[in-house]
Amino acid sequence: MFDEPRGLKNWGATLADSLHWYPCDDLGFAHDDEYLRALDVAAPPELAFAALAFFGARGAPPIPGRRFFGWFRVVTAAQNEHVTVALRRSLPSWLLGDYVMTYRVLPGDVGARLALKVLARYPRGPLGLLARMGAPLVDRIASAQRLRRVRDAAEAAQINE
């Protein structure tokens, strides 16, 4: 899986990030593609997770069934460690495919390491071909924006403490 550290599928991720366990891998989700995104956060893992929960679940605890970053639903979560979400069986998934992803907060060299692993199953037929070509770029842009937003909030909270 890990072949391009700065490409569309593995933005910001290192080989070490690719070797970590991600709960989305344990769900038995048959997928066509996977992406890995990651960045450093100059704040403790607890603040990084709190920022992730704040933006993802609009300040509420990320519990199963709750919306997370709009279209996604929480599948499983562990406080200060990870949130696994899914986009399945909905109008957006009919157009874009089904996605299961894990946001993982790990201890890092300067604070925390925020990683996101995405498993994608594209729709079949012509929509699937378009999704297969465009989804890595669209996800790269959207994921980078979300991860940076979480990082910035966690780092701002660290400064204010």
Steps between C-alpha positions, in 0.01 A plus 500: 500500500766750594675611184478876458559712813386827338262372235123510475451185704755548779522870576726576797516138612819316585586134486455493880144635458424218257612238753257608775175317570184677378161372622346541152717205391316273747151567362519255209422781255575382144665798332650597165750758623655646813658832587711610795537860615691628804655803663672606821315697766699713746261416783442197724293212356210585739470851351526365146220252570287771664541719191412205276183432701411870505516540122387151405205460736432871556622487858311186600675174593556281192268210582375233256223622272580871547579714197865585448625758251162526330411190300689244705375295798714384790550123503736474797713731713745486788558817704830672415590226250280461192168558328386270219225629272310376194318645202277221377158443346413865445458737206860625529629141510286408200686770305846475659519148638518359850775617734621383840775696668686526828633820651781392732679718757842369597783634714744683273846652515372851576162420655252292303482338160159520333448232235205416279462170318228484235358183344300567182260278307401670177161467334480265203456618142575846356461675838755262645750582228460872568524448876812284461669777300383799705457375857870494597540868407173610658572303816857633512372860498213440746706286740790744505259783579338304786831382646650849487192648663523248786876559533459878510229480767703261718811717470301815584357327808854397600617863480203617709564251779 
